[in-house]
Every structure is written in structure tokens, then in C-alpha cells.
Amino acid sequence: MRAVVQRVKMAKVMIGSEEVGEIGKGLLIFLGVGVEDSSDDAGYLASKIAHLRIFSDDNGKMNLSLLETGGEALVVSQFTLWGDCRKGRRPSFTRAADPAVANDLYQRFIGLLKGKGIQVAEGRFQEMMDVHLVNDGPVTMLLDSVKNL
């Protein structure tokens, strides 16, 4: 399971003119599910992200987590995180999970974050979305439940 995590001042997801999710200060999480991912991967990433110390303390050091700041999370499914661009010019998505499996793990990840007391908004699975955000920093982290990135 892969995630691109961005610290934001605000973020929202639109489908056409409908706003489907919005947060204030917190994390925008683009989540991609791979063919070999399981509930263990969802658990690992949910815990890692909830405790990731990327918010500034009173001294301006990245020392506080989403849990410690009371920040929110906006989770957006993004299978293109599994795009393999090493060969040719068109990405291959053969390593992305089947949509039914991916949706189950996407929902599991969201449930795990909510279970930690985090206020979570979400995009809509398998929809074309417009994501609006105001980066805070910018701070962007790449996380993978298997690789050490």
C-alpha cells in the first residue's frame, strides 16, 4: 500500500459541482492499493500516518503528530500510485489491486484512522475528482507499507 501524505491548511474534493469531502488543518492522503496488499498493510500505514510527527511544535520543529494536533485527514483513493513508468511511455497499472479488493482496503484504512479518533473526510472511490488544497510548508511524504522509501 502506498500513500502520498501532504500537510495542508485545508483540502477538499469536488466531483463536478458537488463537494464530497473537506478538511481544515491536517493531512491530505492519496492512497494506492497494490495487488499484494492486505489488512496488515492498511493497519501499518494508518498507524504510521496517525503518529507521523510532521507538524510543528512551539519551537518550529516537526515534532507533533496528527493525533497530537487534533488535525483532520482527507483520504483520496489513487490507483495511479501503482503506475509503473520504467518501460515505454505509457504507465502500466498491473501492480494496482482489483477495484473490489482496493475499495475494501481503502475503506479499512479509513476505518482504522477513524478508530484512532481522527476526523476523516474522503473522496469517492473510482470517481474522477478535483482535489483542492493549500499546502502547509509544503510538506509531502511518500510512504509504502513494504518498501523503505
Stockholm file with secondary structure:
# STOCKHOLM 1.0

chainA/1-149         MRAVVQRVKMAKVMIGSEEVGEIGKGLLIFLGVGVEDSSDDAGYLASKIAHLRIFSDDNGKMNLSLLETGGEALVVSQFTLWGDCRKGRRPSFTRAADPAVANDLYQRFIGLLKGKGIQVAEGRFQEMMDVHLVNDGPVTMLLDSVKNL
#=GR chainA/1-149 SS CEEEEEEEEEEEEEETTEEEEEESSEEEEEEECBTTCCHHHHHHHHHHHHHCCCEECTTSCEEECHHHHTCEEEEEECGGGGCBCSSSSSCBCTTBCCHHHHHHHHHHHHHHHHHTTCCEEECCTTCCCEEEEEEEEEEEEEEESSSCC
#=GC SS_cons         CEEEEEEEEEEEEEETTEEEEEESSEEEEEEECBTTCCHHHHHHHHHHHHHCCCEECTTSCEEECHHHHTCEEEEEECGGGGCBCSSSSSCBCTTBCCHHHHHHHHHHHHHHHHHTTCCEEECCTTCCCEEEEEEEEEEEEEEESSSCC
//
